[in-house]
């Protein structure tokens, strides 16, 4: 079975494995039980019954006629056997039972000649040739036939039920803590104030949790140091950048104006790079707080000189726990990207989902992940005319990942590209701080 065809859940996989193994065990057990227990017992029972029938017929033949009625009465009272010399023919169908086949084989083996069995009057009648005449012995079919199929069904059903309940308990005790750890791992965004998971439970699970806690703390410290470094460098670059701008403005008049303009454009690019780095650093360190989503969207739209059409298809939820500056930066970068490269942009909100649609040529599906990489451009030639630092969409992706949001690209209904931001937190980010134990 390929990995795609296998169930994703550990519980389902384990239950299927145990179900197959229990089915094989039940089949083997049923076969062994039938071969070594049921069949020998059935043959021995049929042989004993055949011996009783032959012995009864022999005794009846050897008794004087006047004693035979008393013997017949004794057989009826003690062994539920009806013995008579009046042979009759019955038309009732014989029960489909393996026991009667074994009884017939045992009788033929003892008498060394074929015998006849028939059903009638709620009895099974056996024609027994004895002493030159044929006697007919009837018995009540109270000896129930042993059915290996029924035994197998009982074993399989009960066994499968026991295995299912047992595996459910065991796997839940294993999968529960693993699911909790997986949820916490998925919710981890590199925060410096990460709360370590309780290192309890079996040795293997405790070791896994310990290693994850260590890794999370190291990653959190690393990301925090990186953010601090980026923010510090970007902030410190503002001063020399300002000096360079001042120096450009104070250049003598005889300096080539085209050269001065080129210097100014380069300084503007540097300023945008520094601004993007500072915005990312502030967004990465921001803590979520309750905010009015509709008011936030309105503020973002009004901050643009170029009109941005906005529509709210679903206003609820009105208030959410959000990193406000991070969301503003995400929306501003997406809108700027749409204005610069898409020839126009529209903004729409549908509950917790925000849609930014541009009117450009669209983004081919094979590049929809690459455009979120730093400095990646679909068209290298357009940078000279559209400008940009090449970090806008990369900052969008990183801020969304840090806040637990999701962002992806779809094709617009008519033409162009649609950026979708999903603000609804994953279920993993809502996990409570319960213990990891089994």
Secondary structure, DSSP 8 states (H G I E B T S, - for coil): --TTTS-S-HHHHHHHHHHHHHHHHHHHHHHHHIIIIIHHHHHHHHHHHHHHHHHHHHHHHHS-HHHHHHHHHHHHHHH-EEEES------B-----HHHHHHHHHHHHHHTS--EEEEETTEEEEEEEETTEEEEEEE---S----HHHHHHHHHHHHHHHHHHHHHHHHHHHHHHHHHHHHHHHH----TT-------SSHHHHHHHHHHHHHHHHHHHHHHHHHHHHHHHHHHHHHHHHHHHHHHHTS-TTS-HHHHHHHHHHHHHHHHHHHHHHHHHHHHH---EEEEHHHHHHHHHHT-SS--EEEEEE--S-EEEE-HHHHHHHHHHHHHHHHHHHS-EEEEEETTEEEEEE-SS---GGGTTGGGSTT--S-GGGHHHH---S-HHHHHHHHHHHHT-EEEEEE-SSSSEEEEEE-S--GGGG--------
